[in-house]
Amino acid sequence: MKTLIISSLIVITKVFGCFGNGHWDSNKYPHLNPDSTQIESTVRFELKNFPTPYIILRYSLNYLTYSTDTLAVSNGVCEKKYHFAKPISMEVIINGIQRKIFIAPRHQLTVVIDKNNTKDGIIFFDYFGIGKIANDYLGNINISRNLPTLRNIGKTITEEEYLEKIESHYKKLDSVYSVYENLSNSQPDESIKSFFKTQKTELAYHKLGRLINFINARNYKADKAVQFFNKYIQPASLLKEEIDLNSGSSVLFFSSYLPDYILARVRESKDNALYHKIGHYAYLLDYVSNNYDGEKRNYAITNNLYFLASVARNYPPNYPSVDSLITLYDSYLSEERRTLIRQRYYTEIDPNSTRYTDKDFIDEFKISTPSNHEYVLNKKLTPVTVIDLWASWCGNCIDTFPLIESLMTNYSTEKKVSFLKISLDDKEENWRKSTNKLQLKPEDSYWIVGGMKSEFAKKFDVKYLPRYIILNQEGKILKMYAPDVRNIKEFTTLIDKLIQEN
């Protein structure tokens, strides 16, 4: 199961006794800068029986942005000071070992990591100082998390046996939790009590995440999936509980597992119009809005939008544009979430993008003809111009030529409409040979110097062929990702609509 670490806002101050870098750029997210009222805490690492290593600390500022410190340990000791307002979880990574630690304002925590100190084959961390009870709990819960892998179901274990093991496994974890929760009741530190409240949520949603994974791994569909969900997951009253932003499992469940489950049920309709268009996004938004509120709703929608934006960027013909997705989701998200989505999308997925979007006006691109004439593309445009991008190596492109010819004939009396075939062959000679072999009319066949590596291809985000773009006479993009002509009804409906509008 994936691990997601959620925390309050943090700022790194100084490094003591070690050398390291924090990789969160506070200038990049100025609205997240912590205020001056935050309180200092210290975490100290003491390493034994390790070569001089690096320690990596990973934590999240706000679920969308992560920070990583890489610390070089000096003489077996490394101490780091932080300022923050609320308790956080950090993931410690050293020599392939990964553990969570808990630290809160005013905590002075020492973590002793001895490579020779193992329990059940796992290197065990010792903790001293404020927060010891919470961190001892994390250590003991860590060595109790073993379950058979899903791929062994049907080989060494049946489905029924696996589900029984899930029940017994989480009963064991609950008993470990109860022991430490009782110990925490005598602690004056409210952050410790808050930690155990979060951990109760963590265990519950960790289990629910396992069960969602089970549905997916066993390929349960339709009624079988719904029946399983209603029997094992719905009784947890998951829609009635508020999300705990310090619980990675609860955030992951509401922002990823549950939306994936919902969308899988939508996809089972096998309605391509629903799946490939805006329908299933709208379905998810409707579901989330009717069943969630508060931060649970905010996180579920935010995470799903980021996922959809990633997919839309890579598979534009099957998905709405990223801009239209963000616009659709805007009314469901807070201003901070909208800002973070845009920052994360444009900095991580599409950095320094210069690609066009709908309604942009194109630059002046030169196109060549077989008779060695050169034109500016903008001079060849009509009120509705269909650009058919192809290449000699693209069999699907050539297969669509008869359809294009048929469309050209059908719209021959409509002076507003024109079709331009533009080759994106890398080599001019390949385009010329194909033009002759396919007996294309010279006035219908053009070539862009540079082909798929040209500025034209970059600006129009050409990652596959065939590809269709629709422009108006002024060079304005009417449809950046037009439907494939093989979806003839959808394609002609769009053309007819654009004729009326232009």
Backbone hydrogen bonds, N-H to C=O, Kabsch-Sander energy under -0.5 kcal/mol:
donor,donor_aa,acceptor,acceptor_aa,energy
6,I,4,L,-0.6
11,V,83,H,-1.5
13,T,81,K,-1.1
16,F,79,E,-2.2
19,F,72,A,-2.0
21,N,70,T,-1.1
23,H,68,T,-1.8
25,D,23,H,-0.6
26,S,24,W,-0.9
28,K,25,D,-1.1
29,Y,25,D,-0.9
32,L,29,Y,-2.3
33,N,30,P,-1.4
38,Q,35,D,-1.2
39,I,84,F,-1.7
41,S,82,Y,-2.4
42,T,107,H,-2.3
43,V,80,K,-2.5
44,R,109,L,-2.9
45,F,78,C,-3.8
46,E,111,V,-2.7
47,L,76,G,-2.7
48,K,113,I,-2.5
55,I,71,L,-2.9
56,I,93,I,-2.6
57,L,55,I,-0.5
57,L,69,D,-2.5
58,R,56,I,-0.5
58,R,91,E,-2.2
59,Y,67,S,-2.3
61,L,65,T,-2.1
62,N,65,T,-1.0
67,S,59,Y,-3.1
69,D,57,L,-2.7
70,T,21,N,-1.6
71,L,55,I,-3.6
71,L,69,D,-0.6
72,A,19,F,-4.7
73,V,53,P,-2.1
73,V,71,L,-0.7
74,S,17,G,-0.8
74,S,77,V,-1.4
75,N,73,V,-0.5
77,V,74,S,-1.7
78,C,45,F,-2.2
79,E,16,F,-2.4
80,K,43,V,-2.8
81,K,14,K,-1.2
82,Y,41,S,-2.7
83,H,11,V,-1.5
84,F,39,I,-1.8
85,A,9,L,-0.7
88,I,103,I,-2.6
89,S,6,I,-0.5
90,M,101,I,-2.5
91,E,58,R,-2.7
92,V,90,M,-0.6
92,V,99,R,-3.9
93,I,56,I,-2.6
93,I,91,E,-0.5
94,I,97,I,-2.2
97,I,94,I,-2.6
99,R,92,V,-2.2
101,I,90,M,-2.5
103,I,88,I,-1.9
106,R,40,E,-0.9
107,H,104,A,-2.3
109,L,42,T,-2.6
109,L,107,H,-0.5
110,T,128,F,-2.8
111,V,44,R,-3.5
112,V,110,T,-0.6
112,V,126,D,-3.0
113,I,46,E,-2.7
113,I,111,V,-0.6
114,D,112,V,-0.6
114,D,124,F,-0.6
115,K,48,K,-2.1
115,K,113,I,-0.6
117,N,114,D,-2.0
118,T,116,N,-1.0
119,K,122,I,-2.7
122,I,119,K,-2.1
124,F,117,N,-3.0
126,D,112,V,-2.6
128,F,110,T,-2.1
130,I,108,Q,-0.7
132,K,129,G,-1.5
135,N,131,G,-2.3
136,D,132,K,-3.0
137,Y,133,I,-2.1
138,L,134,A,-1.9
139,G,135,N,-2.1
140,N,136,D,-2.4
141,I,137,Y,-2.8
142,N,138,L,-1.5
143,I,139,G,-1.3
144,S,141,I,-0.9
145,R,142,N,-1.2
152,N,149,T,-1.7
153,I,150,L,-1.6
154,G,157,I,-4.0
155,K,152,N,-2.3
156,T,152,N,-2.0
157,I,152,N,-1.3
162,Y,158,T,-2.2
163,L,159,E,-2.3
164,E,160,E,-2.0
165,K,161,E,-2.2
166,I,162,Y,-2.1
167,E,163,L,-1.9
168,S,164,E,-2.4
169,H,165,K,-2.8
170,Y,166,I,-2.4
171,K,167,E,-1.6
172,K,168,S,-1.8
173,L,169,H,-2.0
174,D,170,Y,-2.3
175,S,171,K,-1.8
176,V,172,K,-1.9
177,Y,173,L,-2.5
178,S,174,D,-2.5
179,V,175,S,-1.7
180,Y,176,V,-1.7
181,E,177,Y,-2.8
182,N,178,S,-2.2
183,L,179,V,-1.5
184,S,180,Y,-2.1
185,N,181,E,-1.1
186,S,183,L,-1.1
187,Q,184,S,-1.9
190,E,188,P,-0.6
192,I,189,D,-0.8
193,K,189,D,-1.2
194,S,190,E,-2.4
195,F,191,S,-2.0
196,F,192,I,-1.9
197,K,193,K,-1.6
198,T,194,S,-2.1
199,Q,195,F,-2.3
200,K,196,F,-1.5
201,T,197,K,-1.3
202,E,198,T,-2.6
203,L,199,Q,-2.4
204,A,200,K,-1.8
205,Y,201,T,-2.4
206,H,202,E,-2.0
207,K,203,L,-1.9
208,L,204,A,-1.7
209,G,205,Y,-2.2
210,R,206,H,-1.8
211,L,207,K,-1.9
212,I,208,L,-2.2
213,N,209,G,-2.4
214,F,210,R,-1.9
215,I,211,L,-2.0
216,N,212,I,-2.1
217,A,213,N,-3.1
218,R,214,F,-2.4
219,N,216,N,-1.1
220,Y,215,I,-2.3
224,K,221,K,-1.2
225,A,221,K,-1.3
226,V,222,A,-2.2
227,Q,223,D,-2.9
228,F,224,K,-2.0
229,F,225,A,-2.6
230,N,226,V,-2.8
231,K,227,Q,-1.8
232,Y,228,F,-2.8
233,I,228,F,-0.5
233,I,229,F,-2.0
234,Q,229,F,-2.8
236,A,233,I,-1.7
237,S,234,Q,-2.1
240,K,237,S,-1.8
241,E,237,S,-0.7
245,L,243,I,-0.7
247,S,244,D,-2.2
248,G,246,N,-0.8
251,V,247,S,-2.2
252,L,248,G,-2.6
253,F,249,S,-2.1
254,F,250,S,-2.2
255,S,251,V,-2.5
256,S,252,L,-1.8
257,Y,252,L,-1.8
258,L,253,F,-3.1
260,D,256,S,-2.5
261,Y,257,Y,-2.2
262,I,258,L,-2.5
263,L,259,P,-2.8
264,A,260,D,-2.1
265,R,261,Y,-1.7
266,V,262,I,-1.7
267,R,263,L,-2.8
268,E,264,A,-1.3
269,S,266,V,-1.7
270,K,267,R,-2.2
272,N,270,K,-1.0
274,L,271,D,-0.5
275,Y,271,D,-2.7
276,H,272,N,-3.2
277,K,273,A,-0.8
280,H,274,L,-1.7
281,Y,278,I,-0.5
282,A,278,I,-2.4
283,Y,279,G,-2.3
284,L,280,H,-1.8
285,L,281,Y,-2.7
286,D,282,A,-2.5
287,Y,283,Y,-2.4
288,V,284,L,-3.1
289,S,285,L,-2.6
290,N,286,D,-1.8
291,N,287,Y,-1.6
292,Y,288,V,-2.8
296,K,293,D,-0.8
297,R,293,D,-1.0
298,N,294,G,-1.7
299,Y,295,E,-2.9
300,A,296,K,-2.3
301,I,297,R,-2.3
302,T,298,N,-2.3
303,N,299,Y,-2.7
304,N,300,A,-1.8
305,L,301,I,-2.5
306,Y,302,T,-2.2
307,F,303,N,-2.1
308,L,304,N,-2.8
309,A,305,L,-2.8
310,S,306,Y,-1.9
311,V,307,F,-2.0
312,A,308,L,-3.2
313,R,309,A,-1.8
314,N,310,S,-1.2
315,Y,311,V,-2.4
318,N,315,Y,-1.4
319,Y,315,Y,-0.7
319,Y,316,P,-0.6
325,L,321,S,-2.1
326,I,322,V,-2.7
327,T,323,D,-2.3
328,L,324,S,-2.4
329,Y,325,L,-2.3
330,D,326,I,-1.4
331,S,327,T,-0.6
332,Y,329,Y,-2.1
333,L,329,Y,-0.6
333,L,330,D,-1.4
338,R,334,S,-2.4
339,T,335,E,-2.4
340,L,336,E,-2.4
341,I,337,R,-2.6
342,R,338,R,-2.1
343,Q,339,T,-2.5
344,R,340,L,-3.2
345,Y,341,I,-2.8
346,Y,342,R,-2.6
347,T,343,Q,-1.8
348,E,344,R,-2.3
349,I,344,R,-0.7
349,I,345,Y,-1.6
350,D,345,Y,-2.2
353,S,350,D,-1.2
356,Y,459,K,-3.4
359,K,477,I,-2.7
360,D,357,T,-2.0
362,I,475,G,-2.7
365,F,363,D,-0.9
367,I,375,Y,-3.0
368,S,447,W,-2.4
369,T,373,H,-2.3
372,N,369,T,-1.9
375,Y,367,I,-2.9
377,L,365,F,-3.4
377,L,375,Y,-0.6
379,K,376,V,-2.0
380,K,377,L,-2.2
381,L,378,N,-0.9
384,V,416,K,-2.6
385,T,471,L,-3.1
386,V,384,V,-0.6
386,V,418,S,-3.0
387,I,385,T,-0.7
387,I,469,I,-3.7
388,D,386,V,-0.7
388,D,420,L,-3.3
389,L,387,I,-0.8
389,L,467,R,-2.8
390,W,422,I,-1.9
394,C,391,A,-1.6
395,G,393,W,-1.0
398,I,394,C,-1.8
399,D,395,G,-2.2
400,T,396,N,-1.1
400,T,397,C,-0.8
401,F,398,I,-1.1
404,I,400,T,-2.3
405,E,401,F,-2.8
406,S,402,P,-2.2
407,L,403,L,-2.4
408,M,404,I,-2.7
409,T,405,E,-2.0
410,N,406,S,-2.5
411,Y,407,L,-2.3
412,S,409,T,-1.3
414,E,411,Y,-1.4
415,K,413,T,-1.0
417,V,414,E,-1.6
418,S,384,V,-2.0
420,L,386,V,-2.8
421,K,444,D,-1.2
422,I,388,D,-2.5
422,I,420,L,-0.6
423,S,446,Y,-3.5
424,L,390,W,-3.0
431,W,427,K,-1.4
432,R,428,E,-2.4
433,K,429,E,-2.4
434,S,430,N,-2.1
435,T,431,W,-2.4
436,N,432,R,-2.1
437,K,433,K,-2.8
438,L,434,S,-2.8
439,Q,436,N,-0.8
440,L,435,T,-2.3
444,D,441,K,-2.4
445,S,441,K,-0.7
445,S,442,P,-0.8
446,Y,421,K,-2.1
446,Y,444,D,-0.5
447,W,368,S,-1.6
448,I,423,S,-1.7
449,V,447,W,-0.5
451,G,448,I,-2.0
452,M,424,L,-1.1
453,K,450,G,-2.2
454,S,451,G,-1.8
458,K,454,S,-1.9
459,K,455,E,-2.9
460,F,456,F,-2.2
461,D,458,K,-1.1
462,V,457,A,-2.8
463,K,461,D,-0.8
467,R,389,L,-1.3
469,I,387,I,-1.8
470,I,479,K,-2.1
471,L,385,T,-2.4
472,N,476,K,-2.0
475,G,472,N,-1.8
477,I,360,D,-3.1
478,L,470,I,-2.4
478,L,476,K,-0.7
479,K,470,I,-1.9
482,A,468,Y,-2.2
482,A,479,K,-0.5
482,A,480,M,-0.5
487,N,484,D,-2.0
488,I,486,R,-1.4
491,F,487,N,-2.6
492,T,488,I,-2.8
493,T,489,K,-2.1
494,L,490,E,-1.8
495,I,491,F,-2.2
496,D,492,T,-2.8
497,K,493,T,-1.9
498,L,494,L,-2.5
499,I,495,I,-2.3
500,Q,496,D,-1.7
501,E,497,K,-1.7
502,N,498,L,-1.8
